[in-house]
């Protein structure tokens, strides 16, 4: 399985049909709703790896698995 952010090897965490969840050694543990993934694929957008990793690192202390929804994804894409 690949990381949805950096394309490096990552572990898939089975959470059902609504999310893709990954644990990447470089990016960390995160989840992305399918709607956000489809939205990004439709537009041909990719995550800005450095920016997304920084956002994920900032979220790590919250005690929750960071979730990159469509709104957050729009801030973390490559331009």
N, C-alpha and C positions, 0 to 999 in steps of 0.2 A: 504494500500500500504506500502511496505517496502523500507527502504533506501538501495540503491545498494552498499553502502560501509559498513555499520555496521549492517544491518538487523533490525534496530529499526523501529518503525512506522514513516512514512514520508508521506507528501502530494505529490501526483502526479500532475505535471503541464502538461497539454495537449499542446504539441508543434508540433504535426504531426507525420509523420512516420519515420523521420530520426534520432530522438533523444529520449532518455528517460530523463526526467527532474524531479528532486525531490527537496523538501524542507524538510530538516531533522533538528529537534531541536538541535541535537548534532553535525552534520557534516556541516550544512548550506545548501544553495541553489546552485545546480550544475546541469550540464547536461552531458550526455555521449552518443556519437553517437552509433547507433545500431551496426555498424561494430566493434567498440571497445568491446561492450558487447559480441558479437558472438565470437570474437577472444579470449577473456578471458575464456568464457565458453568452447570453443573447447580445450583449454589447461588445464582446471580445475583450473585456477588461481583465487585468491581472492585478494581484496585490503588489504594492510597493513593499518588498521584503523587509527592508531596513525600518521603514515607518511602522509596518504591522508588527514586527518583532518588538519594537519599542512600546507600542500600545499594549501588546500582550504582557510584557514584563511589568508594566505599570498596573495591570489588572490582577496580577498573580497574588497579591496579598489580601484580596477581598474574601477569600474562602470559597468563592464560587468559580466554576469553570467559565472562563471568558467566552462570551458568545458574540460573534461578529454577524450582526443582522444587516439587512440591506442598507439601512441608514449609516451604520458604522463602516460598512464596506465601501460606500461611496466616498468616504474620507480617506480610506486606506489604499485606493487604487493608484496605479502608475499613471502619470499624466505626461 
